[in-house]
C-alpha cells in the first residue's frame, strides 16, 4: 500500500538514545541519555535504514540488564537495543532495495546501518505501518506462535491470559477466541477490563488488583483452566496454577509483575501442582522461532483483513519520549502496543 | 515360566493392613493396624486373587492423604490401597483364569476380590515374579514412559536423575544410557553413588548431601542439563533448574524431598528460569498412560532379556513389615524396589 512517511525534523544527523547506566530492575528515564552523531554509512552487504516507529518492549528490561539472559547485555554508552519499523534509504545488501519497509533491530535512533540479519521481517503485507510494529511485531507474532505452538487451546478450552489488554495479551485473547476457546483476561484496572471485553474478545475479565482473584477465577472457570498464557509471573501465576485443569498448559512468556530477580524472590513451591495436575509449563522466546515469523505475519494480516483481529497502538511522538517508555510499560500505563513515532 | 509360589502360613483367613489414621505427611507405622477377616468371595465379573508380593510405593503417601490429589483418599479403617503381584485363585471375570499372574490394585492384604479394572497388567512376560512388581511395575513403566514421552533424551544429551538409585531412578538411568544420553545420578549416600555407577549405567553420580551440588553438577555437565528427571522437588530441583540448557525438559515425577505440603512450602521463584531457558516442565502420573502399559512391559522385558537393564528388589518378608515400608522409602533406606513378600 502507498505510505505517507513524515519528513524528519533533523534529516542530516542521527539522534540516538544511549544506555548510560546499568539498571537494577526496570530501566528508568535516568538510565538513558540523548545524543547526536553522524548518519552511519552502510558497508558492503549492509543497508541504511531510517526509523519511522521505535518500539518499546518488555524484553528490553532483560537486554539492558547485566543478569544472565538469552541475549548479551546492551553495551553501556551504546544506543539502546530496540526494534523499529523503518524504510531502507540505501541498500548495499542483496535482497533489499531502497524504499523497502522493514522491521528489525535498528535501535533507538533515527538511522542504522545494518546487515540483513538485523531484519526480522520485510513488510510485504498491506497493513498500516504501525501494525507492522505491533500485529506483525514481536508482540503479535509471539502471541500467535506461543499460543498455537505451546498453549494449543482447542474448542471449548478455558484460556486465561495475564496482562490481557497489553501488547501481547490483547492478541492472545483474540487469537484464542478465534480458535474457539473461552477466554478470561486478567488485568490491572477497570478501563482495561472493559477494553478486554469490548475490543479483545474476552468472555470475561478480572481486575486482579481489586478482585479476589482466586474466587473470581473459580467462578469464571469452574472446570479449571486448560491454558494459562502468563506474562506476569509472581503471585498471579501462583493463583492461576492452583486452578489449572488436569493436563493444562502454562505458557511462560514474561515475568512483568516481578520487579527484580536479584536476589531471586521466593514464592510457594509449584512442583506439586505440576505433578498432580500433570501440567506442561513451557517458556517461549520469539527469537527461537524466526523460521516461522513470516508465515505468522501472513496469517495475522489475513485475520486483520477478515476483521477477526484488531490492534491498538499507543503512540508517543518524538525520540525524547523513548527513555521513559519501558518504565511506563511495567507500570501498566499503556494500552495496546507502545510505539514512538520519530518526528 | 513355571513359578514356585510359597504356601501361605494362614491360608484360610485374609490378613489386612488397615489405614487407621490420616497421616500428616509421610505415613508412619502407627497409622496402620493389622487385622483379619474372611476371605472375600468374588461376585460375578470379579476374580479372587492371592497376593504374593505387596508393593510399597511413594505414591501411597498421596493416597493416604486427605490433600487434594489425583485419586480419592483411602477410606479410614479400610485396607491400605496398594499394588501387588498376585495369582488368580478363582475367576468369575472374562479374560482371566485360575493360575494367571496379575499385577494391580489388590491392597495390602492376602486376598482380594476385584473386577478386571483393578488389574494394571496381566503378566505374560517371562520374568521373575518380583520383576513383575518392579521392572514391569508402576515404577519401571513410569521410568520408561515418562522418560521416552516427556524427557525425550537424544544421543549426547545430558540426563540428570534424582533419587537415582531408587525404584524409578534406577531404571531411568539405564533407559537413558541405552538411548545414548550421558547420565548423571543424584542420590543421598555413598553406597548409592557406587550402585549408580556400578549397576545402573550412570556416567557420574553425586551425593547431594555431602557434595556442593551446584559446583559438582557444573563440573559434570559443563554444557548444561538437557533432561532433568526429578523425583524429589525442593532444593535439589531448584539447583538443577538453574543449570538447565536452553530447551531442556524437566520431568516432574515425584516430590519425595518435600516432607509436607500443608502449608505450602516456599522456595525461589522458578518462572524466570522456565522463560529464559525455554524449558518444558511436565508432570507425569502413570495412571494417565494405561493404554501404553502393556507395550512398555514388552519393551522392558526385552531389554531385561538382552541384558541392557537390570533390576534390584528390596524384599522384606511378612505382611507385618508393610506398615513401616512407606516411611522407609521416604527416609531413603531402601535400594531398588521395595516389595513385601507374603508368607
HADDOCK unambig.tbl for C-alpha pairs under 7 A between the chains (distance, minus, plus):
assign (segid A and resid 69 and name CA) (segid B and resid 276 and name CA) 6.12 0.50 0.50
assign (segid A and resid 70 and name CA) (segid B and resid 276 and name CA) 5.90 0.50 0.50
assign (segid A and resid 233 and name CA) (segid B and resid 271 and name CA) 6.34 0.50 0.50
assign (segid A and resid 252 and name CA) (segid B and resid 274 and name CA) 7.00 0.50 0.50
assign (segid A and resid 252 and name CA) (segid B and resid 275 and name CA) 5.67 0.50 0.50
assign (segid A and resid 253 and name CA) (segid B and resid 275 and name CA) 6.41 0.50 0.50
assign (segid A and resid 254 and name CA) (segid B and resid 275 and name CA) 6.93 0.50 0.50
assign (segid A and resid 255 and name CA) (segid B and resid 272 and name CA) 6.71 0.50 0.50
assign (segid A and resid 264 and name CA) (segid B and resid 268 and name CA) 6.05 0.50 0.50
assign (segid A and resid 264 and name CA) (segid B and resid 269 and name CA) 6.67 0.50 0.50
assign (segid A and resid 265 and name CA) (segid B and resid 268 and name CA) 5.82 0.50 0.50
assign (segid A and resid 265 and name CA) (segid B and resid 269 and name CA) 5.84 0.50 0.50
assign (segid A and resid 266 and name CA) (segid B and resid 266 and name CA) 6.39 0.50 0.50
assign (segid A and resid 266 and name CA) (segid B and resid 267 and name CA) 5.19 0.50 0.50
assign (segid A and resid 266 and name CA) (segid B and resid 268 and name CA) 4.21 0.50 0.50
assign (segid A and resid 266 and name CA) (segid B and resid 269 and name CA) 5.07 0.50 0.50
assign (segid A and resid 267 and name CA) (segid B and resid 266 and name CA) 5.19 0.50 0.50
assign (segid A and resid 267 and name CA) (segid B and resid 267 and name CA) 5.73 0.50 0.50
assign (segid A and resid 267 and name CA) (segid B and resid 268 and name CA) 6.26 0.50 0.50
assign (segid A and resid 267 and name CA) (segid B and resid 269 and name CA) 5.66 0.50 0.50
assign (segid A and resid 268 and name CA) (segid B and resid 264 and name CA) 6.04 0.50 0.50
assign (segid A and resid 268 and name CA) (segid B and resid 265 and name CA) 5.81 0.50 0.50
assign (segid A and resid 268 and name CA) (segid B and resid 266 and name CA) 4.21 0.50 0.50
assign (segid A and resid 268 and name CA) (segid B and resid 267 and name CA) 6.27 0.50 0.50
assign (segid A and resid 269 and name CA) (segid B and resid 264 and name CA) 6.66 0.50 0.50
assign (segid A and resid 269 and name CA) (segid B and resid 265 and name CA) 5.84 0.50 0.50
assign (segid A and resid 269 and name CA) (segid B and resid 266 and name CA) 5.06 0.50 0.50
assign (segid A and resid 269 and name CA) (segid B and resid 267 and name CA) 5.66 0.50 0.50
assign (segid A and resid 271 and name CA) (segid B and resid 233 and name CA) 6.33 0.50 0.50
assign (segid A and resid 272 and name CA) (segid B and resid 255 and name CA) 6.72 0.50 0.50
assign (segid A and resid 274 and name CA) (segid B and resid 252 and name CA) 7.00 0.50 0.50
assign (segid A and resid 274 and name CA) (segid B and resid 282 and name CA) 6.47 0.50 0.50
assign (segid A and resid 274 and name CA) (segid B and resid 283 and name CA) 5.07 0.50 0.50
assign (segid A and resid 275 and name CA) (segid B and resid 252 and name CA) 5.67 0.50 0.50
assign (segid A and resid 275 and name CA) (segid B and resid 253 and name CA) 6.42 0.50 0.50
assign (segid A and resid 275 and name CA) (segid B and resid 254 and name CA) 6.93 0.50 0.50
assign (segid A and resid 275 and name CA) (segid B and resid 283 and name CA) 4.07 0.50 0.50
assign (segid A and resid 275 and name CA) (segid B and resid 284 and name CA) 6.06 0.50 0.50
assign (segid A and resid 276 and name CA) (segid B and resid 69 and name CA) 6.16 0.50 0.50
assign (segid A and resid 276 and name CA) (segid B and resid 70 and name CA) 5.91 0.50 0.50
assign (segid A and resid 278 and name CA) (segid B and resid 282 and name CA) 6.45 0.50 0.50
assign (segid A and resid 278 and name CA) (segid B and resid 283 and name CA) 4.13 0.50 0.50
assign (segid A and resid 278 and name CA) (segid B and resid 284 and name CA) 5.64 0.50 0.50
assign (segid A and resid 278 and name CA) (segid B and resid 285 and name CA) 6.87 0.50 0.50
assign (segid A and resid 279 and name CA) (segid B and resid 282 and name CA) 5.53 0.50 0.50
assign (segid A and resid 279 and name CA) (segid B and resid 283 and name CA) 5.47 0.50 0.50
assign (segid A and resid 280 and name CA) (segid B and resid 280 and name CA) 6.65 0.50 0.50
assign (segid A and resid 280 and name CA) (segid B and resid 281 and name CA) 5.67 0.50 0.50
assign (segid A and resid 280 and name CA) (segid B and resid 282 and name CA) 4.36 0.50 0.50
assign (segid A and resid 280 and name CA) (segid B and resid 283 and name CA) 6.71 0.50 0.50
assign (segid A and resid 281 and name CA) (segid B and resid 280 and name CA) 5.67 0.50 0.50
assign (segid A and resid 281 and name CA) (segid B and resid 281 and name CA) 5.02 0.50 0.50
assign (segid A and resid 281 and name CA) (segid B and resid 282 and name CA) 6.26 0.50 0.50
assign (segid A and resid 282 and name CA) (segid B and resid 274 and name CA) 6.47 0.50 0.50
assign (segid A and resid 282 and name CA) (segid B and resid 278 and name CA) 6.45 0.50 0.50
assign (segid A and resid 282 and name CA) (segid B and resid 279 and name CA) 5.52 0.50 0.50
assign (segid A and resid 282 and name CA) (segid B and resid 280 and name CA) 4.35 0.50 0.50
assign (segid A and resid 282 and name CA) (segid B and resid 281 and name CA) 6.26 0.50 0.50
assign (segid A and resid 283 and name CA) (segid B and resid 274 and name CA) 5.07 0.50 0.50
assign (segid A and resid 283 and name CA) (segid B and resid 275 and name CA) 4.06 0.50 0.50
assign (segid A and resid 283 and name CA) (segid B and resid 278 and name CA) 4.12 0.50 0.50
assign (segid A and resid 283 and name CA) (segid B and resid 279 and name CA) 5.47 0.50 0.50
assign (segid A and resid 283 and name CA) (segid B and resid 280 and name CA) 6.71 0.50 0.50
assign (segid A and resid 284 and name CA) (segid B and resid 275 and name CA) 6.05 0.50 0.50
assign (segid A and resid 284 and name CA) (segid B and resid 278 and name CA) 5.63 0.50 0.50
assign (segid A and resid 285 and name CA) (segid B and resid 278 and name CA) 6.85 0.50 0.50
